[in-house]
Amino acid sequence: MKLQLNITYNNNEQVLAIVQASDWRRWEIETKQKMTNAELGMSDLLFLAHTSLKRSSDKPVKPLDAWCDGVAEVEVVDASANPTNAVASGD
């Protein structure tokens, strides 16, 4: 159940966050929702991307709120792999 999110930072740098099962698990614990019943908004996509990057990055990742301040755009690259058909919409 992978989901690919393209993150564009305010400085135009881009990074691909690949959301995996452990990231979904953290999201379910945080939101108290099941991914199969979820309607994902921007906060959800940012949380999933942040969790994925913390897990996979060689570099330190800022705390969620500070990291979000540096994000200009989140794009779902591969929604077909996500049973919730995520759409990057505002909360």
Phi and psi in radians as a Rosetta constraint file:
Dihedral C 1 N 2 CA 2 C 2 CIRCULARHARMONIC -1.550 0.35
Dihedral N 2 CA 2 C 2 N 3 CIRCULARHARMONIC 2.565 0.35
Dihedral C 2 N 3 CA 3 C 3 CIRCULARHARMONIC -2.320 0.35
Dihedral N 3 CA 3 C 3 N 4 CIRCULARHARMONIC 2.290 0.35
Dihedral C 3 N 4 CA 4 C 4 CIRCULARHARMONIC -1.812 0.35
Dihedral N 4 CA 4 C 4 N 5 CIRCULARHARMONIC 2.213 0.35
Dihedral C 4 N 5 CA 5 C 5 CIRCULARHARMONIC -2.128 0.35
Dihedral N 5 CA 5 C 5 N 6 CIRCULARHARMONIC 2.169 0.35
Dihedral C 5 N 6 CA 6 C 6 CIRCULARHARMONIC -1.589 0.35
Dihedral N 6 CA 6 C 6 N 7 CIRCULARHARMONIC 2.082 0.35
Dihedral C 6 N 7 CA 7 C 7 CIRCULARHARMONIC -1.808 0.35
Dihedral N 7 CA 7 C 7 N 8 CIRCULARHARMONIC 2.227 0.35
Dihedral C 7 N 8 CA 8 C 8 CIRCULARHARMONIC -1.966 0.35
Dihedral N 8 CA 8 C 8 N 9 CIRCULARHARMONIC 2.141 0.35
Dihedral C 8 N 9 CA 9 C 9 CIRCULARHARMONIC -1.481 0.35
Dihedral N 9 CA 9 C 9 N 10 CIRCULARHARMONIC 2.917 0.35
Dihedral C 9 N 10 CA 10 C 10 CIRCULARHARMONIC -1.035 0.35
Dihedral N 10 CA 10 C 10 N 11 CIRCULARHARMONIC -0.455 0.35
Dihedral C 10 N 11 CA 11 C 11 CIRCULARHARMONIC -1.553 0.35
Dihedral N 11 CA 11 C 11 N 12 CIRCULARHARMONIC 0.205 0.35
Dihedral C 11 N 12 CA 12 C 12 CIRCULARHARMONIC 1.294 0.35
Dihedral N 12 CA 12 C 12 N 13 CIRCULARHARMONIC 0.030 0.35
Dihedral C 12 N 13 CA 13 C 13 CIRCULARHARMONIC -1.167 0.35
Dihedral N 13 CA 13 C 13 N 14 CIRCULARHARMONIC 2.479 0.35
Dihedral C 13 N 14 CA 14 C 14 CIRCULARHARMONIC -2.113 0.35
Dihedral N 14 CA 14 C 14 N 15 CIRCULARHARMONIC 2.585 0.35
Dihedral C 14 N 15 CA 15 C 15 CIRCULARHARMONIC -2.533 0.35
Dihedral N 15 CA 15 C 15 N 16 CIRCULARHARMONIC 2.560 0.35
Dihedral C 15 N 16 CA 16 C 16 CIRCULARHARMONIC -1.757 0.35
Dihedral N 16 CA 16 C 16 N 17 CIRCULARHARMONIC 2.138 0.35
Dihedral C 16 N 17 CA 17 C 17 CIRCULARHARMONIC -1.796 0.35
Dihedral N 17 CA 17 C 17 N 18 CIRCULARHARMONIC 2.152 0.35
Dihedral C 17 N 18 CA 18 C 18 CIRCULARHARMONIC -1.824 0.35
Dihedral N 18 CA 18 C 18 N 19 CIRCULARHARMONIC 1.877 0.35
Dihedral C 18 N 19 CA 19 C 19 CIRCULARHARMONIC -1.407 0.35
Dihedral N 19 CA 19 C 19 N 20 CIRCULARHARMONIC 2.179 0.35
Dihedral C 19 N 20 CA 20 C 20 CIRCULARHARMONIC -2.035 0.35
Dihedral N 20 CA 20 C 20 N 21 CIRCULARHARMONIC -3.129 0.35
Dihedral C 20 N 21 CA 21 C 21 CIRCULARHARMONIC -0.948 0.35
Dihedral N 21 CA 21 C 21 N 22 CIRCULARHARMONIC -0.727 0.35
Dihedral C 21 N 22 CA 22 C 22 CIRCULARHARMONIC -1.148 0.35
Dihedral N 22 CA 22 C 22 N 23 CIRCULARHARMONIC -0.553 0.35
Dihedral C 22 N 23 CA 23 C 23 CIRCULARHARMONIC -1.229 0.35
Dihedral N 23 CA 23 C 23 N 24 CIRCULARHARMONIC -0.732 0.35
Dihedral C 23 N 24 CA 24 C 24 CIRCULARHARMONIC -1.073 0.35
Dihedral N 24 CA 24 C 24 N 25 CIRCULARHARMONIC -0.692 0.35
Dihedral C 24 N 25 CA 25 C 25 CIRCULARHARMONIC -1.046 0.35
Dihedral N 25 CA 25 C 25 N 26 CIRCULARHARMONIC -0.822 0.35
Dihedral C 25 N 26 CA 26 C 26 CIRCULARHARMONIC -1.066 0.35
Dihedral N 26 CA 26 C 26 N 27 CIRCULARHARMONIC -0.692 0.35
Dihedral C 26 N 27 CA 27 C 27 CIRCULARHARMONIC -1.104 0.35
Dihedral N 27 CA 27 C 27 N 28 CIRCULARHARMONIC -0.771 0.35
Dihedral C 27 N 28 CA 28 C 28 CIRCULARHARMONIC -1.069 0.35
Dihedral N 28 CA 28 C 28 N 29 CIRCULARHARMONIC -0.729 0.35
Dihedral C 28 N 29 CA 29 C 29 CIRCULARHARMONIC -1.134 0.35
Dihedral N 29 CA 29 C 29 N 30 CIRCULARHARMONIC -0.765 0.35
Dihedral C 29 N 30 CA 30 C 30 CIRCULARHARMONIC -1.164 0.35
Dihedral N 30 CA 30 C 30 N 31 CIRCULARHARMONIC -0.746 0.35
Dihedral C 30 N 31 CA 31 C 31 CIRCULARHARMONIC -1.672 0.35
Dihedral N 31 CA 31 C 31 N 32 CIRCULARHARMONIC -0.244 0.35
Dihedral C 31 N 32 CA 32 C 32 CIRCULARHARMONIC 1.065 0.35
Dihedral N 32 CA 32 C 32 N 33 CIRCULARHARMONIC 0.573 0.35
Dihedral C 32 N 33 CA 33 C 33 CIRCULARHARMONIC -2.106 0.35
Dihedral N 33 CA 33 C 33 N 34 CIRCULARHARMONIC 2.786 0.35
Dihedral C 33 N 34 CA 34 C 34 CIRCULARHARMONIC -1.701 0.35
Dihedral N 34 CA 34 C 34 N 35 CIRCULARHARMONIC 2.418 0.35
Dihedral C 34 N 35 CA 35 C 35 CIRCULARHARMONIC -1.065 0.35
Dihedral N 35 CA 35 C 35 N 36 CIRCULARHARMONIC -0.528 0.35
Dihedral C 35 N 36 CA 36 C 36 CIRCULARHARMONIC -1.248 0.35
Dihedral N 36 CA 36 C 36 N 37 CIRCULARHARMONIC -0.310 0.35
Dihedral C 36 N 37 CA 37 C 37 CIRCULARHARMONIC -1.883 0.35
Dihedral N 37 CA 37 C 37 N 38 CIRCULARHARMONIC 0.107 0.35
Dihedral C 37 N 38 CA 38 C 38 CIRCULARHARMONIC -1.447 0.35
Dihedral N 38 CA 38 C 38 N 39 CIRCULARHARMONIC 2.546 0.35
Dihedral C 38 N 39 CA 39 C 39 CIRCULARHARMONIC -1.987 0.35
Dihedral N 39 CA 39 C 39 N 40 CIRCULARHARMONIC 1.843 0.35
Dihedral C 39 N 40 CA 40 C 40 CIRCULARHARMONIC -1.460 0.35
Dihedral N 40 CA 40 C 40 N 41 CIRCULARHARMONIC 2.308 0.35
Dihedral C 40 N 41 CA 41 C 41 CIRCULARHARMONIC -1.923 0.35
Dihedral N 41 CA 41 C 41 N 42 CIRCULARHARMONIC -3.006 0.35
Dihedral C 41 N 42 CA 42 C 42 CIRCULARHARMONIC -1.071 0.35
Dihedral N 42 CA 42 C 42 N 43 CIRCULARHARMONIC -0.738 0.35
Dihedral C 42 N 43 CA 43 C 43 CIRCULARHARMONIC -1.039 0.35
Dihedral N 43 CA 43 C 43 N 44 CIRCULARHARMONIC -0.680 0.35
Dihedral C 43 N 44 CA 44 C 44 CIRCULARHARMONIC -1.150 0.35
Dihedral N 44 CA 44 C 44 N 45 CIRCULARHARMONIC -0.791 0.35
Dihedral C 44 N 45 CA 45 C 45 CIRCULARHARMONIC -1.118 0.35
Dihedral N 45 CA 45 C 45 N 46 CIRCULARHARMONIC -0.720 0.35
Dihedral C 45 N 46 CA 46 C 46 CIRCULARHARMONIC -1.124 0.35
Dihedral N 46 CA 46 C 46 N 47 CIRCULARHARMONIC -0.740 0.35
Dihedral C 46 N 47 CA 47 C 47 CIRCULARHARMONIC -1.059 0.35
Dihedral N 47 CA 47 C 47 N 48 CIRCULARHARMONIC -0.811 0.35
Dihedral C 47 N 48 CA 48 C 48 CIRCULARHARMONIC -1.111 0.35
Dihedral N 48 CA 48 C 48 N 49 CIRCULARHARMONIC -0.751 0.35
Dihedral C 48 N 49 CA 49 C 49 CIRCULARHARMONIC -1.120 0.35
Dihedral N 49 CA 49 C 49 N 50 CIRCULARHARMONIC -0.783 0.35
Dihedral C 49 N 50 CA 50 C 50 CIRCULARHARMONIC -1.060 0.35
Dihedral N 50 CA 50 C 50 N 51 CIRCULARHARMONIC -0.813 0.35
Dihedral C 50 N 51 CA 51 C 51 CIRCULARHARMONIC -1.056 0.35
Dihedral N 51 CA 51 C 51 N 52 CIRCULARHARMONIC -0.751 0.35
Dihedral C 51 N 52 CA 52 C 52 CIRCULARHARMONIC -1.099 0.35
Dihedral N 52 CA 52 C 52 N 53 CIRCULARHARMONIC -0.785 0.35
Dihedral C 52 N 53 CA 53 C 53 CIRCULARHARMONIC -1.198 0.35
Dihedral N 53 CA 53 C 53 N 54 CIRCULARHARMONIC -0.630 0.35
Dihedral C 53 N 54 CA 54 C 54 CIRCULARHARMONIC -1.072 0.35
Dihedral N 54 CA 54 C 54 N 55 CIRCULARHARMONIC -0.674 0.35
Dihedral C 54 N 55 CA 55 C 55 CIRCULARHARMONIC -1.252 0.35
Dihedral N 55 CA 55 C 55 N 56 CIRCULARHARMONIC -0.663 0.35
Dihedral C 55 N 56 CA 56 C 56 CIRCULARHARMONIC -1.845 0.35
Dihedral N 56 CA 56 C 56 N 57 CIRCULARHARMONIC -0.203 0.35
Dihedral C 56 N 57 CA 57 C 57 CIRCULARHARMONIC -1.450 0.35
Dihedral N 57 CA 57 C 57 N 58 CIRCULARHARMONIC 2.531 0.35
Dihedral C 57 N 58 CA 58 C 58 CIRCULARHARMONIC -1.394 0.35
Dihedral N 58 CA 58 C 58 N 59 CIRCULARHARMONIC -0.384 0.35
Dihedral C 58 N 59 CA 59 C 59 CIRCULARHARMONIC -1.677 0.35
Dihedral N 59 CA 59 C 59 N 60 CIRCULARHARMONIC 2.681 0.35
Dihedral C 59 N 60 CA 60 C 60 CIRCULARHARMONIC -1.108 0.35
Dihedral N 60 CA 60 C 60 N 61 CIRCULARHARMONIC 2.516 0.35
Dihedral C 60 N 61 CA 61 C 61 CIRCULARHARMONIC -1.964 0.35
Dihedral N 61 CA 61 C 61 N 62 CIRCULARHARMONIC 2.327 0.35
Dihedral C 61 N 62 CA 62 C 62 CIRCULARHARMONIC -1.064 0.35
Dihedral N 62 CA 62 C 62 N 63 CIRCULARHARMONIC 2.799 0.35
Dihedral C 62 N 63 CA 63 C 63 CIRCULARHARMONIC -0.994 0.35
Dihedral N 63 CA 63 C 63 N 64 CIRCULARHARMONIC 2.712 0.35
Dihedral C 63 N 64 CA 64 C 64 CIRCULARHARMONIC -0.871 0.35
Dihedral N 64 CA 64 C 64 N 65 CIRCULARHARMONIC -0.946 0.35
Dihedral C 64 N 65 CA 65 C 65 CIRCULARHARMONIC -1.072 0.35
Dihedral N 65 CA 65 C 65 N 66 CIRCULARHARMONIC -0.764 0.35
Dihedral C 65 N 66 CA 66 C 66 CIRCULARHARMONIC -1.146 0.35
Dihedral N 66 CA 66 C 66 N 67 CIRCULARHARMONIC -0.695 0.35
Dihedral C 66 N 67 CA 67 C 67 CIRCULARHARMONIC -1.113 0.35
Dihedral N 67 CA 67 C 67 N 68 CIRCULARHARMONIC -0.773 0.35
Dihedral C 67 N 68 CA 68 C 68 CIRCULARHARMONIC -1.044 0.35
Dihedral N 68 CA 68 C 68 N 69 CIRCULARHARMONIC -0.607 0.35
Dihedral C 68 N 69 CA 69 C 69 CIRCULARHARMONIC -1.061 0.35
Dihedral N 69 CA 69 C 69 N 70 CIRCULARHARMONIC -0.436 0.35
Dihedral C 69 N 70 CA 70 C 70 CIRCULARHARMONIC -1.629 0.35
Dihedral N 70 CA 70 C 70 N 71 CIRCULARHARMONIC -0.023 0.35
Dihedral C 70 N 71 CA 71 C 71 CIRCULARHARMONIC -1.641 0.35
Dihedral N 71 CA 71 C 71 N 72 CIRCULARHARMONIC 2.221 0.35
Dihedral C 71 N 72 CA 72 C 72 CIRCULARHARMONIC -1.613 0.35
Dihedral N 72 CA 72 C 72 N 73 CIRCULARHARMONIC -0.606 0.35
Dihedral C 72 N 73 CA 73 C 73 CIRCULARHARMONIC -2.723 0.35
Dihedral N 73 CA 73 C 73 N 74 CIRCULARHARMONIC 2.548 0.35
Dihedral C 73 N 74 CA 74 C 74 CIRCULARHARMONIC -2.179 0.35
Dihedral N 74 CA 74 C 74 N 75 CIRCULARHARMONIC 2.228 0.35
Dihedral C 74 N 75 CA 75 C 75 CIRCULARHARMONIC -2.176 0.35
Dihedral N 75 CA 75 C 75 N 76 CIRCULARHARMONIC 2.259 0.35
Dihedral C 75 N 76 CA 76 C 76 CIRCULARHARMONIC -1.369 0.35
Dihedral N 76 CA 76 C 76 N 77 CIRCULARHARMONIC 2.065 0.35
Dihedral C 76 N 77 CA 77 C 77 CIRCULARHARMONIC -1.533 0.35
Dihedral N 77 CA 77 C 77 N 78 CIRCULARHARMONIC -0.636 0.35
Dihedral C 77 N 78 CA 78 C 78 CIRCULARHARMONIC -2.367 0.35
Dihedral N 78 CA 78 C 78 N 79 CIRCULARHARMONIC 1.323 0.35
Dihedral C 78 N 79 CA 79 C 79 CIRCULARHARMONIC -1.242 0.35
Dihedral N 79 CA 79 C 79 N 80 CIRCULARHARMONIC -0.328 0.35
Dihedral C 79 N 80 CA 80 C 80 CIRCULARHARMONIC -1.152 0.35
Dihedral N 80 CA 80 C 80 N 81 CIRCULARHARMONIC -0.415 0.35
Dihedral C 80 N 81 CA 81 C 81 CIRCULARHARMONIC -1.455 0.35
Dihedral N 81 CA 81 C 81 N 82 CIRCULARHARMONIC -0.099 0.35
Dihedral C 81 N 82 CA 82 C 82 CIRCULARHARMONIC -1.931 0.35
Dihedral N 82 CA 82 C 82 N 83 CIRCULARHARMONIC 2.013 0.35
Dihedral C 82 N 83 CA 83 C 83 CIRCULARHARMONIC -1.135 0.35
Dihedral N 83 CA 83 C 83 N 84 CIRCULARHARMONIC -0.238 0.35
Dihedral C 83 N 84 CA 84 C 84 CIRCULARHARMONIC -1.557 0.35
Dihedral N 84 CA 84 C 84 N 85 CIRCULARHARMONIC -0.094 0.35
Dihedral C 84 N 85 CA 85 C 85 CIRCULARHARMONIC 0.859 0.35
Dihedral N 85 CA 85 C 85 N 86 CIRCULARHARMONIC 1.084 0.35
Dihedral C 85 N 86 CA 86 C 86 CIRCULARHARMONIC -1.022 0.35
Dihedral N 86 CA 86 C 86 N 87 CIRCULARHARMONIC 2.488 0.35
Dihedral C 86 N 87 CA 87 C 87 CIRCULARHARMONIC -2.274 0.35
Dihedral N 87 CA 87 C 87 N 88 CIRCULARHARMONIC 2.312 0.35
Dihedral C 87 N 88 CA 88 C 88 CIRCULARHARMONIC -1.335 0.35
Dihedral N 88 CA 88 C 88 N 89 CIRCULARHARMONIC 1.551 0.35
Dihedral C 88 N 89 CA 89 C 89 CIRCULARHARMONIC -2.086 0.35
Dihedral N 89 CA 89 C 89 N 90 CIRCULARHARMONIC 2.708 0.35
Dihedral C 89 N 90 CA 90 C 90 CIRCULARHARMONIC -1.258 0.35
Dihedral N 90 CA 90 C 90 N 91 CIRCULARHARMONIC 2.710 0.35
